[in-house]
Amino acid sequence: MNGLLSDLNEIAAIAVAADDAKAEAIICPPATLIDRAASIARGSKLRIGGQDCHVSSAGAHTGDIAADMLADLGAASVILGHSERRADHGETSALVAAKAAAAYRAGLTAIICVGETEDERADGKTLTVVEGQLSASVPDDACAANTVIAYEPVWAIGTGRIPTEAEIAEVHAALRGAVIKRFGAEGREIRLLYGGSVKPSNAASLFAIAGVDGALVGGASLKASDFAAILRAVP
């Protein structure tokens, strides 16, 4: 829940940086800015996404936004199951899967988030939790073209703390194994992102971890200079 019209210049600067980046770059602003952000990004390599969507394409759901509406505004993707949605709004993995199905129908790529709390990690439940969320949150018709998985340990979001490189590699290996087991060869192509306190100072080391295909960036995406630095860190 960040961003006003006066902040669109940051997206314009990120669009310039995206054109020189080796990686695919996506910015997911609040719904109020998607239309203008998409206009700014048009003609560049930057893609625009939403932060959430409803399971229905239309109806009496005051305050919600449909995947079709996001696509109509120029969005190409949508973040689903972010830990803040799961915690603040009580979203279950079953609901996330239904939203992902809605995203697919609208032609959007679903960026599906999984991650453990600090207590769950302390109890040694990390892999059980993330594999369980993955299984229940990802629809059966997921593929590399319509789905991205983001591992975001809840306790690392906005805290400046991150798991060790070995811990991140362990989770990503488990997730890769799970998607290959479920989707076969297609599971090898589904991108796995790491999210949680990603910033310019640690981006290069995170991208170098085995199994990490990219990053889900939070606070560092609010400033073009920070996000551009992360883009430059992509090998």
C-alpha positions in Angstrom: 0.0 0.0 0.0 2.5 2.5 -1.3 2.5 4.9 -4.2 0.7 8.1 -5.3 0.5 9.8 -8.7 3.5 11.8 -7.7 5.6 8.6 -7.4 5.0 7.6 -11.1 8.4 9.1 -11.9 10.0 6.2 -10.1 8.2 3.8 -12.4 9.4 5.8 -15.4 13.0 5.5 -14.2 12.6 1.8 -13.5 11.3 1.4 -17.1 14.5 2.9 -18.4 16.6 0.6 -16.2 14.6 -2.4 -17.3 15.5 -1.9 -20.9 19.2 -2.4 -20.0 18.5 -5.4 -17.7 19.3 -9.0 -18.4 16.3 -10.1 -16.4 12.6 -9.7 -16.9 11.4 -6.8 -14.7 7.9 -6.5 -13.3 6.5 -3.8 -11.0 3.3 -4.4 -9.1 1.9 -1.0 -7.9 -1.4 -0.5 -6.1 -4.5 -0.9 -8.3 -4.9 2.9 -8.4 -1.7 3.3 -10.4 -1.8 0.3 -12.7 -3.4 2.1 -15.7 -0.9 5.0 -15.6 2.0 2.7 -14.8 1.1 0.5 -17.8 1.0 3.6 -20.0 4.4 4.7 -18.8 5.9 1.2 -19.3 4.5 0.8 -22.8 7.3 0.4 -25.3 9.8 -0.6 -22.7 10.7 -4.1 -21.4 9.1 -3.3 -18.0 5.9 -5.2 -17.3 3.2 -4.1 -14.8 1.3 -6.4 -12.4 -1.3 -6.3 -9.7 -1.0 -7.2 -6.0 -4.1 -9.3 -5.6 -7.3 -10.3 -7.4 -10.7 -11.8 -6.7 -11.7 -15.3 -7.7 -14.7 -14.0 -9.7 -14.5 -12.0 -13.0 -17.3 -9.7 -11.8 -20.1 -9.4 -9.2 -21.1 -7.9 -5.9 -17.7 -7.8 -4.2 -17.3 -4.2 -3.1 -13.7 -3.1 -2.8 -12.3 -6.1 -4.7 -10.7 -6.2 -8.1 -11.0 -8.9 -10.7 -8.2 -10.4 -12.7 -10.0 -9.4 -15.8 -9.9 -5.8 -14.6 -6.2 -5.9 -14.0 -5.7 -7.3 -17.5 -7.9 -4.6 -18.9 -5.7 -1.9 -17.3 -2.6 -3.4 -18.9 -1.3 -5.7 -16.2 0.5 -8.9 -17.2 0.8 -10.6 -13.9 -0.6 -10.6 -10.3 0.9 -11.5 -6.9 -1.1 -14.0 -5.0 -0.9 -15.5 -1.5 1.6 -13.0 -0.3 2.2 -13.5 3.4 0.6 -10.2 4.3 -2.6 -11.2 2.5 -2.5 -14.6 4.2 -2.0 -13.0 7.6 -4.0 -9.7 7.4 -6.9 -11.2 5.4 -6.9 -14.8 6.5 -6.3 -16.1 3.0 -6.0 -19.9 2.8 -4.0 -21.8 0.2 -7.3 -23.0 -1.3 -8.4 -19.4 -1.9 -5.0 -18.6 -3.4 -5.4 -21.5 -5.8 -8.8 -20.2 -6.8 -7.4 -16.7 -7.4 -4.6 -18.2 -9.5 -7.2 -20.0 -11.6 -8.9 -16.7 -12.1 -5.6 -15.1 -13.1 -5.0 -17.8 -15.7 -8.5 -17.2 -17.2 -7.7 -13.5 -17.6 -4.3 -14.3 -19.3 -2.2 -13.2 -16.3 0.9 -14.8 -14.9 0.3 -15.8 -11.3 3.2 -15.0 -8.9 2.3 -17.4 -6.1 4.0 -16.8 -2.7 4.8 -19.4 0.0 6.8 -19.0 3.2 7.2 -19.9 6.8 6.9 -17.8 10.0 9.7 -17.5 12.4 8.1 -19.9 14.9 7.6 -22.5 12.1 11.3 -22.2 11.2 12.4 -22.5 14.8 10.2 -25.6 15.1 11.9 -27.2 12.1 8.7 -27.1 10.0 10.0 -24.9 7.1 9.9 -27.5 4.4 6.7 -29.0 5.6 5.0 -25.6 5.5 6.3 -24.3 2.2 5.7 -27.6 0.4 2.2 -27.8 1.9 1.4 -24.2 0.7 2.9 -25.0 -2.7 0.7 -28.1 -3.1 -2.5 -26.4 -2.1 -1.9 -23.0 -3.7 -0.9 -24.0 -7.2 -3.6 -25.2 -9.6 -3.2 -28.4 -11.6 -2.9 -26.5 -14.9 0.0 -24.4 -13.8 2.9 -24.2 -16.2 6.1 -22.1 -16.7 4.2 -19.7 -18.9 1.5 -18.8 -16.4 3.1 -19.4 -13.0 6.0 -18.1 -10.9 6.7 -19.3 -7.4 8.1 -16.9 -4.8 9.6 -18.2 -1.5 9.3 -15.4 1.0 10.1 -16.3 4.6 7.6 -14.3 6.6 10.1 -13.3 9.3 12.5 -11.8 6.7 10.1 -9.4 5.1 11.0 -5.8 5.8 13.2 -6.8 8.7 16.6 -6.8 7.1 17.1 -10.4 8.2 17.4 -13.2 5.7 18.0 -16.9 5.9 21.5 -18.2 5.2 22.5 -19.0 1.7 22.4 -22.7 2.6 18.9 -22.4 4.0 17.6 -20.6 0.9 19.2 -23.2 -1.3 17.6 -26.0 0.8 14.1 -24.5 0.4 14.5 -23.8 -3.3 15.7 -27.3 -3.9 12.7 -28.7 -2.1 10.4 -26.5 -4.1 12.0 -27.5 -7.4 11.7 -31.2 -6.4 8.0 -30.7 -5.6 7.1 -29.0 -8.9 9.1 -31.5 -10.9 7.3 -34.4 -9.1 3.9 -32.8 -9.8 4.4 -31.3 -13.2 7.2 -33.3 -14.7 9.5 -31.6 -17.2 7.4 -28.5 -17.1 8.3 -28.2 -13.4 11.9 -27.7 -14.3 11.0 -24.5 -16.2 8.8 -22.8 -13.5 10.7 -19.9 -12.1 11.5 -19.9 -8.3 12.1 -16.4 -6.8 13.4 -15.5 -3.4 11.7 -12.7 -1.5 12.4 -11.1 1.9 14.7 -8.1 2.5 16.2 -8.2 -1.0 18.3 -5.0 -1.5 21.2 -3.8 -3.6 23.8 -4.9 -1.1 22.7 -8.5 -1.1 21.1 -9.0 -4.5 24.2 -10.4 -6.2 24.8 -13.0 -3.5 21.2 -14.1 -3.5 21.1 -14.5 -7.3 24.2 -16.7 -7.1 22.5 -19.2 -4.8 21.7 -22.5 -6.6 18.0 -22.7 -7.5 17.2 -19.0 -7.2 15.8 -17.7 -10.5 15.1 -14.2 -9.4 13.7 -12.0 -6.7 10.4 -10.8 -5.3 11.5 -7.3 -4.2 9.5 -5.3 -1.5 10.7 -2.1 0.0 13.6 -1.7 -2.4 11.2 -1.5 -5.3 9.9 1.9 -4.1 13.0 3.7 -5.3 14.2 3.4 -8.9 17.8 3.7 -7.9 17.5 0.7 -5.5 15.5 -1.4 -8.0 17.9 -0.6 -10.8 20.8 -1.6 -8.7 19.1 -5.0 -8.1 18.5 -5.4 -11.8 22.2 -4.7 -12.5 23.1 -7.5 -10.0 21.5 -10.1 -12.2 24.3 -12.2 -13.7 
